[in-house]
Amino acid sequence: MKSADTPFEGGPMDGRVLPVLLGITGHPPKTYRIPVPAPDGGPSTVLVYRRVPRAQGRLGLTQGWKYVHDSEGEAGGRPRWPWSGPGRRPDATPGGKPDDTDG
């Protein structure tokens, strides 16, 4: 397995560089989760970092990746399909009154 030294920005990991395993495409994962145990033995906290381009070359190609702290830490592990727009859910009902008709 290949790995790349990837910098972290923001949060408790600010300024650190860690070796991150690369996927089949040669890119690091989109999200990087770091579990932090609680000092009193309670539930652990999870730090969430999101992958962003580090720099752009002259042709607009990405020149590497870095991780930026996501303070909200929302679960973004679900795949986003092209046919599911932003904020839509498969079980959402269309807008309008229930007895509206087209015609």
N, CA, C and O atoms as a GROMACS GRO file, in nm:
protein
  412
    1MET      N    1   0.084  -0.118   0.000
    1MET     CA    2   0.000   0.000   0.000
    1MET      C    3   0.088   0.124   0.000
    1MET      O    4   0.190   0.131   0.069
    2LYS      N    5   0.046   0.221  -0.080
    2LYS     CA    6   0.118   0.347  -0.084
    2LYS      C    7   0.058   0.444   0.016
    2LYS      O    8  -0.060   0.436   0.050
    3SER      N    9   0.139   0.534   0.063
    3SER     CA   10   0.091   0.640   0.151
    3SER      C   11   0.157   0.770   0.110
    3SER      O   12   0.261   0.771   0.044
    4ALA      N   13   0.095   0.880   0.150
    4ALA     CA   14   0.149   1.013   0.120
    4ALA      C   15   0.143   1.097   0.247
    4ALA      O   16   0.047   1.089   0.324
    5ASP      N   17   0.248   1.176   0.269
    5ASP     CA   18   0.250   1.268   0.382
    5ASP      C   19   0.150   1.380   0.354
    5ASP      O   20   0.166   1.455   0.257
    6THR      N   21   0.048   1.390   0.437
    6THR     CA   22  -0.062   1.485   0.414
    6THR      C   23  -0.072   1.581   0.531
    6THR      O   24  -0.083   1.538   0.646
    7PRO      N   25  -0.070   1.714   0.504
    7PRO     CA   26  -0.082   1.812   0.612
    7PRO      C   27  -0.226   1.827   0.661
    7PRO      O   28  -0.321   1.806   0.586
    8PHE      N   29  -0.240   1.865   0.788
    8PHE     CA   30  -0.369   1.890   0.851
    8PHE      C   31  -0.375   2.036   0.893
    8PHE      O   32  -0.277   2.091   0.943
    9GLU      N   33  -0.493   2.100   0.871
    9GLU     CA   34  -0.512   2.240   0.910
    9GLU      C   35  -0.633   2.252   1.000
    9GLU      O   36  -0.736   2.188   0.977
   10GLY      N   37  -0.622   2.334   1.103
   10GLY     CA   38  -0.733   2.361   1.193
   10GLY      C   39  -0.750   2.251   1.297
   10GLY      O   40  -0.699   2.140   1.280
   11GLY      N   41  -0.821   2.283   1.402
   11GLY     CA   42  -0.848   2.185   1.507
   11GLY      C   43  -0.723   2.145   1.583
   11GLY      O   44  -0.620   2.212   1.573
   12PRO      N   45  -0.731   2.039   1.659
   12PRO     CA   46  -0.617   1.994   1.739
   12PRO      C   47  -0.499   1.943   1.658
   12PRO      O   48  -0.387   1.937   1.709
   13MET      N   49  -0.521   1.905   1.533
   13MET     CA   50  -0.413   1.849   1.450
   13MET      C   51  -0.345   1.956   1.364
   13MET      O   52  -0.268   1.922   1.274
   14ASP      N   53  -0.370   2.082   1.389
   14ASP     CA   54  -0.318   2.191   1.307
   14ASP      C   55  -0.166   2.188   1.299
   14ASP      O   56  -0.097   2.183   1.401
   15GLY      N   57  -0.115   2.192   1.176
   15GLY     CA   58   0.029   2.195   1.154
   15GLY      C   59   0.095   2.059   1.149
   15GLY      O   60   0.214   2.052   1.118
   16ARG      N   61   0.025   1.952   1.178
   16ARG     CA   62   0.085   1.819   1.174
   16ARG      C   63   0.076   1.759   1.034
   16ARG      O   64  -0.013   1.792   0.956
   17VAL      N   65   0.171   1.673   1.004
   17VAL     CA   66   0.174   1.602   0.877
   17VAL      C   67   0.178   1.453   0.909
   17VAL      O   68   0.269   1.406   0.978
   18LEU      N   69   0.079   1.380   0.860
   18LEU     CA   70   0.070   1.237   0.886
   18LEU      C   71   0.075   1.158   0.755
   18LEU      O   72   0.026   1.206   0.653
   19PRO      N   73   0.133   1.038   0.757
   19PRO     CA   74   0.124   0.952   0.638
   19PRO      C   75  -0.017   0.893   0.630
   19PRO      O   76  -0.063   0.828   0.723
   20VAL      N   77  -0.086   0.917   0.517
   20VAL     CA   78  -0.223   0.870   0.496
   20VAL      C   79  -0.221   0.771   0.381
   20VAL      O   80  -0.164   0.798   0.275
   21LEU      N   81  -0.285   0.656   0.402
   21LEU     CA   82  -0.291   0.554   0.297
   21LEU      C   83  -0.370   0.606   0.178
   21LEU      O   84  -0.472   0.674   0.194
   22LEU      N   85  -0.323   0.574   0.057
   22LEU     CA   86  -0.389   0.616  -0.065
   22LEU      C   87  -0.478   0.505  -0.116
   22LEU      O   88  -0.450   0.387  -0.094
   23GLY      N   89  -0.585   0.542  -0.184
   23GLY     CA   90  -0.677   0.444  -0.241
   23GLY      C   91  -0.627   0.394  -0.375
   23GLY      O   92  -0.513   0.419  -0.415
   24ILE      N   93  -0.713   0.323  -0.444
   24ILE     CA   94  -0.679   0.265  -0.574
   24ILE      C   95  -0.646   0.374  -0.676
   24ILE      O   96  -0.560   0.355  -0.761
   25THR      N   97  -0.715   0.489  -0.667
   25THR     CA   98  -0.694   0.598  -0.762
   25THR      C   99  -0.572   0.683  -0.729
   25THR      O  100  -0.536   0.771  -0.806
   26GLY      N  101  -0.507   0.657  -0.616
   26GLY     CA  102  -0.392   0.735  -0.576
   26GLY      C  103  -0.426   0.857  -0.493
   26GLY      O  104  -0.340   0.940  -0.467
   27HIS      N  105  -0.552   0.869  -0.451
   27HIS     CA  106  -0.596   0.982  -0.369
   27HIS      C  107  -0.621   0.935  -0.227
   27HIS      O  108  -0.658   0.820  -0.206
   28PRO      N  109  -0.600   1.023  -0.128
   28PRO     CA  110  -0.637   0.988   0.010
   28PRO      C  111  -0.789   0.990   0.024
   28PRO      O  112  -0.857   1.044  -0.063
   29PRO      N  113  -0.845   0.933   0.131
   29PRO     CA  114  -0.991   0.934   0.150
   29PRO      C  115  -1.046   1.076   0.162
   29PRO      O  116  -0.975   1.167   0.204
   30LYS      N  117  -1.174   1.094   0.127
   30LYS     CA  118  -1.237   1.227   0.132
   30LYS      C  119  -1.252   1.277   0.274
   30LYS      O  120  -1.242   1.397   0.298
   31THR      N  121  -1.277   1.187   0.368
   31THR     CA  122  -1.286   1.226   0.508
   31THR      C  123  -1.188   1.143   0.589
   31THR      O  124  -1.164   1.026   0.559
   32TYR      N  125  -1.133   1.203   0.691
   32TYR     CA  126  -1.038   1.136   0.779
   32TYR      C  127  -1.090   1.155   0.921
   32TYR      O  128  -1.100   1.268   0.969
   33ARG      N  129  -1.124   1.046   0.987
   33ARG     CA  130  -1.182   1.051   1.122
   33ARG      C  131  -1.078   1.003   1.223
   33ARG      O  132  -1.014   0.899   1.204
   34ILE      N  133  -1.062   1.080   1.331
   34ILE     CA  134  -0.965   1.047   1.435
   34ILE      C  135  -1.042   1.032   1.566
   34ILE      O  136  -1.090   1.132   1.620
   35PRO      N  137  -1.054   0.910   1.620
   35PRO     CA  138  -1.121   0.893   1.749
   35PRO      C  139  -1.029   0.938   1.863
   35PRO      O  140  -0.912   0.901   1.867
   36VAL      N  141  -1.082   1.018   1.954
   36VAL     CA  142  -1.006   1.068   2.069
   36VAL      C  143  -1.077   1.018   2.194
   36VAL      O  144  -1.190   1.058   2.220
   37PRO      N  145  -1.012   0.930   2.273
   37PRO     CA  146  -1.078   0.879   2.394
   37PRO      C  147  -1.093   0.989   2.499
   37PRO      O  148  -1.009   1.078   2.510
   38ALA      N  149  -1.202   0.980   2.575
   38ALA     CA  150  -1.226   1.076   2.683
   38ALA      C  151  -1.134   1.043   2.801
   38ALA      O  152  -1.112   0.925   2.830
   39PRO      N  153  -1.082   1.145   2.870
   39PRO     CA  154  -0.991   1.118   2.981
   39PRO      C  155  -1.057   1.047   3.099
   39PRO      O  156  -0.990   0.976   3.174
   40ASP      N  157  -1.188   1.065   3.116
   40ASP     CA  158  -1.256   1.003   3.229
   40ASP      C  159  -1.318   0.868   3.195
   40ASP      O  160  -1.391   0.811   3.277
   41GLY      N  161  -1.290   0.816   3.076
   41GLY     CA  162  -1.344   0.686   3.037
   41GLY      C  163  -1.482   0.692   2.976
   41GLY      O  164  -1.542   0.587   2.952
   42GLY      N  165  -1.533   0.810   2.950
   42GLY     CA  166  -1.665   0.826   2.889
   42GLY      C  167  -1.660   0.800   2.739
   42GLY      O  168  -1.563   0.742   2.689
   43PRO      N  169  -1.763   0.842   2.669
   43PRO     CA  170  -1.765   0.819   2.524
   43PRO      C  171  -1.657   0.902   2.454
   43PRO      O  172  -1.631   1.016   2.492
   44SER      N  173  -1.596   0.843   2.352
   44SER     CA  174  -1.488   0.912   2.283
   44SER      C  175  -1.543   1.016   2.185
   44SER      O  176  -1.657   1.006   2.140
   45THR      N  177  -1.460   1.114   2.155
   45THR     CA  178  -1.492   1.219   2.059
   45THR      C  179  -1.426   1.183   1.927
   45THR      O  180  -1.316   1.127   1.926
   46VAL      N  181  -1.490   1.216   1.816
   46VAL     CA  182  -1.433   1.188   1.685
   46VAL      C  183  -1.406   1.320   1.615
   46VAL      O  184  -1.498   1.400   1.595
   47LEU      N  185  -1.280   1.344   1.578
   47LEU     CA  186  -1.243   1.461   1.500
   47LEU      C  187  -1.259   1.427   1.353
   47LEU      O  188  -1.215   1.321   1.308
   48VAL      N  189  -1.323   1.516   1.278
   48VAL     CA  190  -1.347   1.490   1.136
   48VAL      C  191  -1.272   1.595   1.054
   48VAL      O  192  -1.282   1.715   1.080
   49TYR      N  193  -1.196   1.547   0.957
   49TYR     CA  194  -1.122   1.633   0.865
   49TYR      C  195  -1.167   1.601   0.723
   49TYR      O  196  -1.187   1.484   0.689
   50ARG      N  197  -1.184   1.705   0.640
   50ARG     CA  198  -1.226   1.691   0.501
   50ARG      C  199  -1.109   1.718   0.408
   50ARG      O  200  -1.029   1.808   0.433
   51ARG      N  201  -1.099   1.641   0.300
   51ARG     CA  202  -0.992   1.657   0.202
   51ARG      C  203  -1.024   1.773   0.108
   51ARG      O  204  -1.135   1.783   0.056
   52VAL      N  205  -0.926   1.861   0.088
   52VAL     CA  206  -0.938   1.973  -0.006
   52VAL      C  207  -0.808   1.979  -0.087
   52VAL      O  208  -0.704   1.931  -0.041
   53PRO      N  209  -0.812   2.038  -0.208
   53PRO     CA  210  -0.688   2.052  -0.287
   53PRO      C  211  -0.588   2.142  -0.216
   53PRO      O  212  -0.624   2.245  -0.160
   54ARG      N  213  -0.461   2.102  -0.219
   54ARG     CA  214  -0.357   2.182  -0.156
   54ARG      C  215  -0.319   2.301  -0.243
   54ARG      O  216  -0.307   2.413  -0.193
   55ALA      N  217  -0.300   2.277  -0.372
   55ALA     CA  218  -0.264   2.384  -0.465
   55ALA      C  219  -0.306   2.342  -0.605
   55ALA      O  220  -0.327   2.223  -0.632
   56GLN      N  221  -0.317   2.440  -0.694
   56GLN     CA  222  -0.353   2.413  -0.833
   56GLN      C  223  -0.233   2.448  -0.920
   56GLN      O  224  -0.168   2.551  -0.901
   57GLY      N  225  -0.206   2.362  -1.017
   57GLY     CA  226  -0.098   2.387  -1.111
   57GLY      C  227  -0.142   2.481  -1.222
   57GLY      O  228  -0.253   2.534  -1.218
   58ARG      N  229  -0.055   2.501  -1.321
   58ARG     CA  230  -0.086   2.593  -1.430
   58ARG      C  231  -0.201   2.542  -1.516
   58ARG      O  232  -0.275   2.622  -1.574
   59LEU      N  233  -0.217   2.412  -1.527
   59LEU     CA  234  -0.323   2.356  -1.610
   59LEU      C  235  -0.452   2.333  -1.531
   59LEU      O  236  -0.548   2.276  -1.586
   60GLY      N  237  -0.457   2.374  -1.406
   60GLY     CA  238  -0.575   2.355  -1.324
   60GLY      C  239  -0.581   2.220  -1.256
   60GLY      O  240  -0.683   2.184  -1.197
   61LEU      N  241  -0.472   2.144  -1.263
   61LEU     CA  242  -0.468   2.014  -1.199
   61LEU      C  243  -0.428   2.029  -1.052
   61LEU      O  244  -0.351   2.119  -1.017
   62THR      N  245  -0.478   1.942  -0.970
   62THR     CA  246  -0.449   1.945  -0.827
   62THR      C  247  -0.306   1.900  -0.802
   62THR      O  248  -0.264   1.797  -0.854
   63GLN      N  249  -0.232   1.976  -0.721
   63GLN     CA  250  -0.093   1.945  -0.689
   63GLN      C  251  -0.080   1.883  -0.551
   63GLN      O  252   0.018   1.908  -0.481
   64GLY      N  253  -0.175   1.803  -0.511
   64GLY     CA  254  -0.170   1.738  -0.381
   64GLY      C  255  -0.294   1.772  -0.300
   64GLY      O  256  -0.379   1.851  -0.343
   65TRP      N  257  -0.303   1.711  -0.183
   65TRP     CA  258  -0.421   1.726  -0.098
   65TRP      C  259  -0.380   1.764   0.042
   65TRP      O  260  -0.267   1.740   0.084
   66LYS      N  261  -0.474   1.825   0.115
   66LYS     CA  262  -0.456   1.853   0.257
   66LYS      C  263  -0.591   1.829   0.323
   66LYS      O  264  -0.694   1.823   0.256
   67TYR      N  265  -0.590   1.816   0.455
   67TYR     CA  266  -0.713   1.797   0.531
   67TYR      C  267  -0.742   1.922   0.613
   67TYR      O  268  -0.653   1.977   0.677
   68VAL      N  269  -0.870   1.966   0.610
   68VAL     CA  270  -0.914   2.083   0.686
   68VAL      C  271  -1.015   2.035   0.789
   68VAL      O  272  -1.103   1.954   0.758
   69HIS      N  273  -1.003   2.086   0.912
   69HIS     CA  274  -1.091   2.045   1.022
   69HIS      C  275  -1.235   2.082   0.993
   69HIS      O  276  -1.264   2.195   0.956
   70ASP      N  277  -1.326   1.987   1.011
   70ASP     CA  278  -1.470   2.009   0.996
   70ASP      C  279  -1.529   2.012   1.136
   70ASP      O  280  -1.551   1.908   1.198
   71SER      N  281  -1.555   2.134   1.187
   71SER     CA  282  -1.600   2.148   1.326
   71SER      C  283  -1.738   2.087   1.350
   71SER      O  284  -1.767   2.043   1.461
   72GLU      N  285  -1.823   2.084   1.247
   72GLU     CA  286  -1.956   2.026   1.264
   72GLU      C  287  -1.949   1.875   1.262
   72GLU      O  288  -2.029   1.809   1.329
   73GLY      N  289  -1.857   1.819   1.186
   73GLY     CA  290  -1.836   1.675   1.184
   73GLY      C  291  -1.957   1.595   1.140
   73GLY      O  292  -1.985   1.489   1.195
   74GLU      N  293  -2.028   1.645   1.039
   74GLU     CA  294  -2.146   1.574   0.993
   74GLU      C  295  -2.108   1.444   0.925
   74GLU      O  296  -2.001   1.432   0.865
   75ALA      N  297  -2.197   1.347   0.935
   75ALA     CA  298  -2.173   1.219   0.870
   75ALA      C  299  -2.189   1.236   0.720
   75ALA      O  300  -2.299   1.264   0.671
   76GLY      N  301  -2.081   1.221   0.649
   76GLY     CA  302  -2.086   1.235   0.504
   76GLY      C  303  -2.041   1.109   0.436
   76GLY      O  304  -1.984   1.115   0.327
   77GLY      N  305  -2.067   0.994   0.497
   77GLY     CA  306  -2.020   0.870   0.442
   77GLY      C  307  -2.109   0.810   0.335
   77GLY      O  308  -2.071   0.712   0.272
   78ARG      N  309  -2.229   0.869   0.312
   78ARG     CA  310  -2.318   0.815   0.211
   78ARG      C  311  -2.278   0.862   0.073
   78ARG      O  312  -2.236   0.977   0.058
   79PRO      N  313  -2.290   0.778  -0.028
   79PRO     CA  314  -2.257   0.822  -0.164
   79PRO      C  315  -2.359   0.924  -0.214
   79PRO      O  316  -2.477   0.916  -0.181
   80ARG      N  317  -2.313   1.018  -0.292
   80ARG     CA  318  -2.401   1.118  -0.352
   80ARG      C  319  -2.419   1.084  -0.498
   80ARG      O  320  -2.324   1.091  -0.577
   81TRP      N  321  -2.539   1.048  -0.534
   81TRP     CA  322  -2.569   1.009  -0.671
   81TRP      C  323  -2.605   1.132  -0.752
   81TRP      O  324  -2.660   1.227  -0.698
   82PRO      N  325  -2.574   1.133  -0.882
   82PRO     CA  326  -2.604   1.250  -0.966
   82PRO      C  327  -2.752   1.285  -0.971
   82PRO      O  328  -2.786   1.402  -0.987
   83TRP      N  329  -2.840   1.187  -0.959
   83TRP     CA  330  -2.983   1.214  -0.971
   83TRP      C  331  -3.045   1.259  -0.840
   83TRP      O  332  -3.162   1.297  -0.838
   84SER      N  333  -2.972   1.255  -0.730
   84SER     CA  334  -3.027   1.305  -0.604
   84SER      C  335  -2.966   1.442  -0.578
   84SER      O  336  -2.848   1.454  -0.542
   85GLY      N  337  -3.046   1.544  -0.596
   85GLY     CA  338  -3.000   1.682  -0.582
   85GLY      C  339  -2.973   1.718  -0.437
   85GLY      O  340  -2.994   1.636  -0.348
   86PRO      N  341  -2.928   1.840  -0.412
   86PRO     CA  342  -2.899   1.882  -0.275
   86PRO      C  343  -3.025   1.892  -0.192
   86PRO      O  344  -3.123   1.954  -0.233
   87GLY      N  345  -3.023   1.833  -0.076
   87GLY     CA  346  -3.132   1.844   0.018
   87GLY      C  347  -3.252   1.755  -0.013
   87GLY      O  348  -3.350   1.756   0.063
   88ARG      N  349  -3.248   1.678  -0.121
   88ARG     CA  350  -3.361   1.591  -0.152
   88ARG      C  351  -3.340   1.455  -0.090
   88ARG      O  352  -3.228   1.404  -0.084
   89ARG      N  353  -3.448   1.397  -0.043
   89ARG     CA  354  -3.444   1.262   0.011
   89ARG      C  355  -3.536   1.176  -0.074
   89ARG      O  356  -3.632   1.227  -0.130
   90PRO      N  357  -3.509   1.046  -0.085
   90PRO     CA  358  -3.594   0.961  -0.166
   90PRO      C  359  -3.737   0.954  -0.116
   90PRO      O  360  -3.828   0.929  -0.195
   91ASP      N  361  -3.761   0.973   0.013
   91ASP     CA  362  -3.896   0.962   0.067
   91ASP      C  363  -3.968   1.098   0.075
   91ASP      O  364  -4.078   1.106   0.130
   92ALA      N  365  -3.908   1.204   0.022
   92ALA     CA  366  -3.968   1.336   0.029
   92ALA      C  367  -4.087   1.345  -0.066
   92ALA      O  368  -4.083   1.292  -0.178
   93THR      N  369  -4.192   1.411  -0.021
   93THR     CA  370  -4.309   1.430  -0.106
   93THR      C  371  -4.294   1.560  -0.183
   93THR      O  372  -4.233   1.655  -0.132
   94PRO      N  373  -4.348   1.567  -0.304
   94PRO     CA  374  -4.336   1.691  -0.382
   94PRO      C  375  -4.416   1.803  -0.317
   94PRO      O  376  -4.511   1.778  -0.242
   95GLY      N  377  -4.376   1.927  -0.347
   95GLY     CA  378  -4.444   2.043  -0.289
   95GLY      C  379  -4.583   2.063  -0.347
   95GLY      O  380  -4.619   1.999  -0.446
   96GLY      N  381  -4.659   2.152  -0.287
   96GLY     CA  382  -4.794   2.180  -0.334
   96GLY      C  383  -4.898   2.115  -0.246
   96GLY      O  384  -4.867   2.038  -0.156
   97LYS      N  385  -5.023   2.147  -0.275
   97LYS     CA  386  -5.132   2.087  -0.198
   97LYS      C  387  -5.155   1.944  -0.243
   97LYS      O  388  -5.130   1.913  -0.360
   98PRO      N  389  -5.200   1.855  -0.154
   98PRO     CA  390  -5.222   1.716  -0.192
   98PRO      C  391  -5.328   1.698  -0.300
   98PRO      O  392  -5.323   1.599  -0.373
   99ASP      N  393  -5.424   1.790  -0.311
   99ASP     CA  394  -5.529   1.772  -0.410
   99ASP      C  395  -5.508   1.856  -0.535
   99ASP      O  396  -5.599   1.868  -0.616
  100ASP      N  397  -5.388   1.913  -0.553
  100ASP     CA  398  -5.357   1.987  -0.676
  100ASP      C  399  -5.344   1.890  -0.792
  100ASP      O  400  -5.291   1.780  -0.777
  101THR      N  401  -5.392   1.932  -0.909
  101THR     CA  402  -5.375   1.853  -1.031
  101THR      C  403  -5.315   1.939  -1.140
  101THR      O  404  -5.328   2.061  -1.138
  102ASP      N  405  -5.251   1.875  -1.232
  102ASP     CA  406  -5.194   1.947  -1.346
  102ASP      C  407  -5.300   1.952  -1.456
  102ASP      O  408  -5.318   1.854  -1.528
  103GLY      N  409  -5.367   2.060  -1.471
  103GLY     CA  410  -5.463   2.064  -1.579
  103GLY      C  411  -5.564   2.160  -1.560
  103GLY      O  412  -5.653   2.174  -1.644
   0.00000   0.00000   0.00000
